[in-house]
Amino acid sequence: MSSLRTFEDLQNLGVNELYERTHIARHQIELLLNKSFEKLSRVQFMGFISILEREYSIDLSSLRDDYDREIPIQRVFDEESVSTVLQAKSTERKKWIVGAIVTILLLVIITSITQKELSSAPNEEILKLNSVVAKIGVENNRSLELNTTIKRTIVEANVSNLNENKMVPESLSQEQNSSTLETQGRDFGHVLSIKPTSNVWMGMMDLDSGKKTQRKTKKPIIIDTTKNWLFIFGHGRLQVLTSEGSRTLKEKNTAWFIYENGSLKQLSREEFEEKNHGSKW
């Protein structure tokens, strides 16, 4: 049984001793021991504390309280969506196109009246006016094509987001399974959190109690390193934060993981179902 009782006991052990035991990077251990909270993100700090508590059987609740007092949680506001910006630009472009069409019609009428009043042989000014009308017509066609392209992009983006945001992911097809098999067995080692790069359905199960939870989220999932877990994500576009740094996955299909004995490993669908007693979820 560990004889350590306080945070000061960990400080007395020193950086090298803690590194050998936890594999947390030395410079990050120094920041933690010196309470340089402003240089550690909340995800990193809470993950390091969980590792230390597990490895040394020590309660560091007071250190968490110190961090919360110095760096309180701040409210984050969502930025304006890309689709809204595109739609606003599209509306302004419609107004410009209508104005261009009216201008063309006026120019055509003026040209027609002028040609009737003058001789049958058009002079230089009339030729220039016709050239301007033709140029405006070309620019108008280009604007219509651009407007059509923007609309198509918005529709495709909305359809893509709708497919990704379904509560029960359509992720267990044979096509997705073949893609996931190429990455199965990937071992990430000591992992602190898993952060989706976009909104995703996820489920997690406590392997010891069998308790399951599920939700849609784009916030980091901080792993309780004192337990063993099964994870399933609707897509594999994830950022995995370890004690050594971070790794980014860019898989569009379902991703399965197991966190066991302090290490995260990616699974195939068959391996996940075997760990989950034959259940897909």
C-alpha positions as CSV (number, residue, x, y, z in Angstrom):
1,M,0.0,0.0,0.0
2,S,1.3,3.5,-0.9
3,S,2.5,5.6,2.0
4,L,1.7,8.8,0.1
5,R,-1.1,10.9,1.6
6,T,-0.8,14.5,0.4
7,F,0.2,16.5,-2.7
8,E,3.4,17.5,-0.9
9,D,4.4,13.9,-0.8
10,L,4.2,13.8,-4.6
11,Q,6.3,16.9,-4.8
12,N,8.9,15.2,-2.7
13,L,9.1,12.3,-5.1
14,G,10.3,14.5,-7.8
15,V,9.7,14.7,-11.6
16,N,11.7,11.7,-12.7
17,E,10.0,9.3,-10.2
18,L,6.6,10.5,-11.3
19,Y,7.5,10.2,-15.0
20,E,8.7,6.6,-14.6
21,R,5.5,5.6,-12.9
22,T,2.9,7.5,-14.9
23,H,4.6,8.3,-18.3
24,I,3.2,11.9,-18.1
25,A,5.6,14.2,-19.9
26,R,8.3,15.7,-17.6
27,H,7.6,19.3,-18.5
28,Q,3.9,18.8,-17.7
29,I,4.7,17.1,-14.4
30,E,6.8,20.2,-13.5
31,L,3.9,22.5,-14.3
32,L,1.6,20.3,-12.2
33,L,4.0,20.2,-9.2
34,N,4.6,24.0,-9.4
35,K,0.8,24.6,-9.7
36,S,1.3,26.5,-12.9
37,F,-2.4,26.0,-13.7
38,E,-2.6,28.7,-16.4
39,K,-0.3,26.6,-18.6
40,L,-2.5,23.5,-18.3
41,S,-5.9,23.1,-20.0
42,R,-8.7,21.8,-17.9
43,V,-8.8,18.4,-19.8
44,Q,-5.0,17.9,-19.3
45,F,-5.1,18.9,-15.6
46,M,-8.1,16.6,-14.7
47,G,-6.6,13.7,-16.7
48,F,-3.2,14.0,-15.0
49,I,-4.9,14.2,-11.5
50,S,-6.8,11.0,-12.3
51,I,-3.7,9.2,-13.3
52,L,-1.8,10.2,-10.1
53,E,-4.8,9.2,-7.9
54,R,-4.9,5.8,-9.6
55,E,-1.2,5.1,-9.5
56,Y,-0.6,6.2,-6.0
57,S,-4.0,5.6,-4.3
58,I,-4.1,9.3,-3.2
59,D,-6.9,11.8,-2.9
60,L,-6.1,15.1,-4.7
61,S,-9.6,16.7,-4.4
62,S,-8.0,19.8,-2.7
63,L,-5.8,20.3,-5.8
64,R,-8.8,20.2,-8.1
65,D,-10.4,22.8,-5.9
66,D,-7.3,25.0,-6.2
67,Y,-7.5,24.7,-10.0
68,D,-11.2,25.6,-10.1
69,R,-10.6,28.7,-7.9
70,E,-7.8,30.0,-10.1
71,I,-9.3,29.0,-13.5
72,P,-13.1,28.9,-13.3
73,I,-15.1,27.3,-16.1
74,Q,-16.2,29.9,-18.6
75,R,-19.3,29.8,-20.8
76,V,-18.6,29.2,-24.5
77,F,-20.9,30.6,-27.2
78,D,-21.4,28.9,-30.5
79,E,-20.2,30.9,-33.5
80,E,-22.6,31.7,-36.3
81,S,-23.0,28.7,-38.6
82,V,-21.4,28.6,-42.0
83,S,-24.8,27.9,-43.6
84,T,-26.2,31.1,-42.2
85,V,-23.4,33.2,-43.6
86,L,-23.7,31.6,-47.0
87,Q,-27.4,32.1,-47.0
88,A,-27.0,35.8,-46.2
89,K,-24.5,36.2,-49.0
90,S,-26.9,34.4,-51.3
91,T,-29.7,36.8,-50.5
92,E,-27.6,39.8,-51.2
93,R,-26.5,38.3,-54.5
94,K,-30.2,37.8,-55.5
95,K,-30.9,41.5,-55.0
96,W,-27.8,42.3,-57.2
97,I,-29.0,40.0,-60.0
98,V,-32.5,41.6,-60.0
99,G,-30.9,45.0,-60.2
100,A,-28.7,43.9,-63.1
101,I,-31.6,42.5,-65.0
102,V,-33.6,45.7,-64.7
103,T,-30.5,47.7,-65.8
104,I,-30.1,45.5,-68.9
105,L,-33.7,46.0,-69.9
106,L,-33.4,49.8,-69.6
107,L,-30.3,49.8,-71.7
108,V,-31.9,47.6,-74.4
109,I,-34.9,50.0,-74.5
110,I,-32.7,53.1,-74.7
111,T,-30.6,51.4,-77.5
112,S,-33.7,50.5,-79.5
113,I,-35.1,54.1,-79.3
114,T,-31.8,55.6,-80.2
115,Q,-31.3,53.3,-83.2
116,K,-34.8,54.3,-84.6
117,E,-34.0,58.0,-84.3
118,L,-30.6,57.7,-85.9
119,S,-29.7,56.4,-89.3
120,S,-29.7,52.7,-90.1
121,A,-25.9,52.6,-89.9
122,P,-25.1,52.5,-86.1
123,N,-22.5,55.0,-85.0
124,E,-19.6,54.3,-82.6
125,E,-21.5,55.3,-79.5
126,I,-24.3,52.8,-80.2
127,L,-21.7,50.0,-80.8
128,K,-20.1,50.8,-77.4
129,L,-23.5,50.7,-75.7
130,N,-24.3,47.3,-77.2
131,S,-20.9,46.0,-76.0
132,V,-21.7,47.1,-72.5
133,V,-25.1,45.3,-72.6
134,A,-23.5,42.1,-73.8
135,K,-20.8,42.3,-71.0
136,I,-23.5,42.8,-68.3
137,G,-25.3,39.8,-69.7
138,V,-22.2,37.6,-69.4
139,E,-21.6,38.8,-65.8
140,N,-25.2,38.1,-65.0
141,N,-24.9,34.5,-66.2
142,R,-21.8,34.0,-64.1
143,S,-23.6,35.3,-61.1
144,L,-26.5,32.9,-61.7
145,E,-24.1,30.0,-62.0
146,L,-22.3,31.0,-58.7
147,N,-25.6,31.3,-56.9
148,T,-26.7,27.9,-58.1
149,T,-23.4,26.4,-56.9
150,I,-23.7,28.0,-53.4
151,K,-27.3,26.6,-53.0
152,R,-26.1,23.1,-54.0
153,T,-23.3,23.4,-51.5
154,I,-25.7,24.4,-48.7
155,V,-28.1,21.5,-49.5
156,E,-25.3,19.0,-49.5
157,A,-23.9,20.3,-46.2
158,N,-27.3,20.1,-44.5
159,V,-27.9,16.5,-45.7
160,S,-24.4,15.5,-44.4
161,N,-25.1,17.1,-41.0
162,L,-28.5,15.4,-40.8
163,N,-26.9,12.0,-41.4
164,E,-24.2,12.6,-38.8
165,N,-26.6,13.8,-36.1
166,K,-29.0,10.8,-35.9
167,M,-29.3,9.5,-32.4
168,V,-28.8,5.9,-33.5
169,P,-26.0,5.8,-36.0
170,E,-26.4,3.9,-39.2
171,S,-22.9,2.6,-38.7
172,L,-23.1,-1.1,-38.5
173,S,-23.3,-1.9,-42.2
174,Q,-20.9,-4.2,-44.0
175,E,-19.3,-1.4,-45.9
176,Q,-18.4,0.5,-42.7
177,N,-17.2,-2.7,-41.1
178,S,-14.6,-3.3,-43.9
179,S,-13.3,0.2,-43.4
180,T,-13.0,-0.1,-39.6
181,L,-11.2,-3.5,-39.9
182,E,-8.2,-1.6,-41.4
183,T,-7.7,0.3,-38.2
184,Q,-8.6,-2.3,-35.6
185,G,-6.0,-3.1,-32.9
186,R,-4.7,0.5,-32.7
187,D,-3.3,1.0,-29.2
188,F,-3.2,4.5,-27.8
189,G,-1.8,3.7,-24.4
190,H,-2.6,6.1,-21.5
191,V,-5.5,8.3,-22.7
192,L,-6.9,11.3,-20.8
193,S,-9.8,12.2,-23.0
194,I,-11.5,11.7,-26.4
195,K,-12.7,14.9,-28.2
196,P,-15.0,14.7,-31.3
197,T,-14.0,17.2,-34.0
198,S,-17.8,17.6,-34.8
199,N,-21.1,16.7,-33.2
200,V,-21.4,12.9,-32.8
201,W,-23.6,10.3,-31.2
202,M,-21.6,8.3,-28.6
203,G,-22.3,5.6,-26.1
204,M,-20.2,4.3,-23.2
205,M,-20.5,1.3,-20.9
206,D,-18.9,0.6,-17.6
207,L,-17.5,-2.9,-18.1
208,D,-17.7,-3.8,-14.4
209,S,-21.3,-2.7,-13.7
210,G,-22.7,-3.0,-17.3
211,K,-24.3,0.5,-17.0
212,K,-24.7,2.3,-20.3
213,T,-25.1,6.0,-21.2
214,Q,-25.5,7.6,-24.6
215,R,-25.8,11.2,-25.9
216,K,-24.9,13.5,-28.8
217,T,-21.9,15.7,-28.0
218,K,-19.0,17.6,-29.4
219,K,-17.4,18.2,-26.0
220,P,-14.3,16.2,-24.8
221,I,-15.1,12.9,-23.0
222,I,-12.8,12.8,-19.9
223,I,-12.1,9.2,-19.1
224,D,-12.4,8.0,-15.5
225,T,-9.2,6.0,-15.4
226,T,-10.2,4.1,-12.3
227,K,-12.7,2.1,-14.4
228,N,-12.8,0.0,-17.5
229,W,-15.0,1.2,-20.4
230,L,-16.4,0.3,-23.8
231,F,-17.0,3.3,-26.2
232,I,-18.9,3.6,-29.5
233,F,-18.9,6.7,-31.7
234,G,-21.1,7.4,-34.7
235,H,-18.0,8.6,-36.6
236,G,-14.3,8.3,-36.1
237,R,-13.3,12.0,-36.6
238,L,-11.8,12.2,-33.1
239,Q,-8.9,13.8,-31.2
240,V,-7.3,11.4,-28.7
241,L,-5.4,13.2,-25.9
242,T,-2.7,11.1,-24.2
243,S,-0.1,11.9,-21.6
244,E,2.5,12.3,-24.4
245,G,0.4,14.5,-26.7
246,S,-2.6,14.1,-29.0
247,R,-3.5,12.0,-32.0
248,T,-6.2,12.9,-34.6
249,L,-8.4,10.3,-36.3
250,K,-10.2,11.1,-39.6
251,E,-12.5,8.1,-40.0
252,K,-16.0,8.8,-41.4
253,N,-17.5,5.5,-40.2
254,T,-18.3,4.1,-36.7
255,A,-15.4,3.7,-34.3
256,W,-15.3,1.3,-31.3
257,F,-12.9,1.4,-28.4
258,I,-12.1,-0.3,-25.1
259,Y,-10.4,1.3,-22.2
260,E,-8.9,-1.4,-20.0
261,N,-6.1,-1.6,-17.4
262,G,-5.2,2.1,-18.1
263,S,-4.9,1.7,-21.9
264,L,-7.2,2.7,-24.8
265,K,-7.4,0.4,-27.8
266,Q,-9.5,0.6,-31.0
267,L,-11.7,-2.5,-31.8
268,S,-13.4,-4.0,-34.8
269,R,-17.2,-4.4,-34.7
270,E,-16.8,-8.1,-34.0
271,E,-14.4,-7.5,-31.1
272,F,-16.8,-4.8,-29.6
273,E,-19.8,-7.2,-29.8
274,E,-17.8,-9.9,-28.2
275,K,-16.9,-7.6,-25.3
276,N,-20.5,-6.5,-25.1
277,H,-21.9,-10.1,-24.8
278,G,-23.0,-10.2,-28.5
279,S,-24.8,-6.9,-28.5
280,K,-24.2,-4.2,-31.1
281,W,-24.9,-1.7,-28.3
